[in-house]
Amino acid sequence: MIQRSLLFLVGLWLFPFSTISAQVGFSLPVINEVNPGSIVTLPVKVFNFDSITGAQFVIQWDPQVLSLATTLGYNLPNMTYEDFGLGDVSSGLLRFAWESPSGTAGYTAADGTSIFLMKFSVIGQSNEGSFVTFTEDPPQTIFEVTQATSKVDSAVFYTLNDCILNNGYVAIGFTLSTDWLSNQNDLPVTVSPNPFATSTTATFSLESRSDVHMVLTDAAGHPVFERKATYPAGQHGMEIASDRLKENGIYYLILRTATQSCIRPLVKF
């Protein structure tokens, strides 16, 4: 009964968003159960990429966990390796800037098109992970997407907060999952209040001193926030502020230790 109610609640939250006018979107995948020392390839996909005349942004990751080997699979007109700034990849930053050769007309890509690939060496250890996120690094690289309009010599400019950004994650030796039906509830956790508007607290108990890994994901399973801390045995509380969550709606809290894990749905309103 609880499982069906949760699915119904997700549907109630997601349905209204289908009526919102299309926003330009970028997406990276969540890759689970990666082996230390292996190679992973992450496609950067686009949605509602309509009449785009230019795009620039930064992709960021944890350089202690992932090392960028190369970019490849260029799939926008006239895109080359020169569209990438590699000077800060050792610090976990890849800069990207592209302009459409068609000028004011812009370029349109089908939803789900991979515009380029990022190949990483996994240098972290088992049970570690890294976000791979769309961001900016001003003043050198500001997030900006330019879209042509029906008016001659007119364009719309989108910033970091104007686009739909589904960030990625690479999980080494574990699964970052939002499937609460998979019985991942052996770590006792309560969340209160829930739903919440300002903040909520996840309360959990540990039998021994443990490293605790918390990840918040959106309803689609894309991570939006991460925190790691070491706690002694006993009961603890971890506060989650609403400003960590960009929009109202359904989210999931994933808590993991070396031996236990759990998933809890959250509702921000």
N, C-alpha and C positions, 0 to 999 in steps of 0.2 A: 504493500500500500504506500509506504514512504517512497519507494523508488518511482512509482507511477506519478505520485504527487510532485516529486522533484522535476520529472520530465515535463509535466504540465506547466509547472512554474517557469521553467526555461522557455517554453513555447510562448507563454504570455509576455515575457520580457523581449524575446527576439522578434515577435510578429510586428510590433509598431515600427521597428527600425527598417522594415522592408519598404515602407512608404516614404522614407527620407530620400531626398534627391541624391544622386550618385556622387560619391566622393572618390577622389583618386586614392588608390590603396597600394601598399607595398607589403609583401609577406615573406617571411623566412620560416623554415620548418623546425619542428621539434624532433630531434634525432635521439633515440633511446638505445641503451645497452651497447654503447660504444666501447671498444677495447682500447686500453692504454697502448700508445705506439702505433695506432692505426691511422688511416687517412679517411676523412669525411668530406663530402662535397655538399654544399648548401646552395640551392638555387634561389635567386632573388626574383620573386614573381610579382606581377602587377595586376591591378584590377581597376576598371573604369579609367583606363589609360587612353583617354580620348582627346585627340587634337593637341597633344603635348609638344610644345616647342623646345622645352629644356627641363632638366632636372639636376639637382645637386644635393648631396647629403653625405653624412658620415655613417659608416657601420662600425660598431664598437664591440669588443669581446675581451675576455680575461686572458692576457698574454701569458699567465702562469698555467693556463689550461690548454689553450689553442695557439698554434703558430701558423700564420697564413703562408701557404706554399705558393699559390698562384691564383690569378683570376683567369677565367676562360669562358667559352660558350657565349661570346658577345652576340646579342640578338636584337640590337636596335640599329637603325640605319647609320652607317659611318662610325659605329662605335669601335674603338681600338683600345689598346693598352694605355695609350696616352690620355684616356679619359679618367685614369685612376691615379691618385696620389699615394705613393707607397712609402713616403718618407717617415711615417709614424707607425708602420705596421708592427714594429717591435714593441710598441706601447699599446697595441691593440686597437689601432685606428686605421681604417681604410677610407680615403676620400674619393668621392665620385662626382664627376661633372660632365654632362652630355648636352649637346645642342642638336636639334633636328636639322638635317640638311635641307628640308623643305621650307625652312623659314617660317613665315607667319601662318602657313597652313597647318603646321604641326604634324605629328605622327600618331596613329591609333593602333594599339595592340589588343589582341583578343584577351579576355579575362583568363588569368592563369598562365599567361605567357611568362617564361623565364627570360629575363633580359640579360642576365649573366650569372655565372657560377663562381663560388668561392671554394677553393680547396684548402683544407686545413690538415696539419699534422696534430694529432692528439698527444700533447706532452704532459697532461695532468695524470693523476693517479685514480684508481678505482674509487667510486663514491664521490668524486668531484664533478663539477659541472660548470658550464659557462653560458650566460646569456649571449646572444648575438643580436644586437639592437640597432634600430635606425635612430640616428640622433644628429646633432650638429656640433660644430666646434668653432664658434665665432672668435675672432672676426675672419679667420681664414676660410672657413667653410660654413655658410649658413644654409639650413635646410630650406630649399625653395623648389617648387614645381610651377612651371609656366604653361598655361593652357590658352590656345587661340580661341577667339570668340567669333561670332557671326559678323561683327563689325570690323571694317577694314582697319588694319594697324592697331588692333585692340587686343588685350590679353588679360587673363586673370592670374594672379600670383597666389600660390598656396604655401603656407608656412608649416612648420612641424606640427602645430596643433590643428591644422585644417585637414590633414590627410588621415586615412585609416592605416595604422601601422601595426601589423601582426609580427611581433618580434619572435626570434627563434631561440632554441636552447639545445645544447649538446650535453647529454647525460652519460657519464662514464661508468659503466657497470651497473646501472640501475635504470628504471623506467619512470619518467615524469609523466604521470597519467592522471587524467581527470575522470576516469571511469570508476565512480564510487561503487559500482556493482561488482567489482573484482575482489571484494572482501579485504581491502587494504585498510583494516581498522583495528589492528592489534596494539596501537598506541592510544591509550585513553585520553581523549581530548574533548573539552566542551567549549563552545563559542557563545559568548553572551556580551551585549545583546545581539540578536540576529533575527530579523533584519536590523540594520543600524544606519544612522545618518552621519554621525560625527566620528565615532570610533567604536571598535569592539575589541574584546580580549579573548585570546585563545589560552585556556588553562589546561595544563598537561602535567602528568606525573612521570618521574623517571626513577627506575630502580637503582641506578648507579650513575656516576658521572658520565655525561655523554655529550658528543657534538651534535647539535640540533640544526637541521637544515630546513628552513621555511621557504616555500615558494607560493606566490599567489598567481593564479592564471585567470584569464577571462573565460567566458562560457565556451569558447571554441578550443580552449586548451593552450592558448598562447601565453607564456609567462609575462607578467607585468611588474613583479617585484620579487626580490630575493633577500634573505637575511640568514647569516650563519653565526652561531654563538655556542659556547660551551657552558653547560649548566651542571651543578652538583646534583646528587640524588635528592628527590623530594618533589614538591609541587611548585610549579612556576607559571607565570602569566606573561604572555607576549602580546603587547598592544598593537593593533592594526588601525592606523589612522585613515580616514576616508580619502584624504588627499593623495594617498598612494594609488587610488583607483580613479581613473579618469572620468568614467561615466557611471550613471546609476545602472544597476542591473545585477545579473548573476555572476559570481566569481567562485573560485575554488581555492581552499587553503590546503596545501600539502605539507605535512610535517614528517620528517624522516630522521631517524637515528641510524646507527650502524646495523641495528637488528630489528627495528620496529618502524612502522609508518602508518599514516592515516590520511584520509581525505574528508574534508567537510565543505559543504556548500555555504557560501556567504551571499547575502543580499544587501546591496547598498541602495538606499532610496533617498 
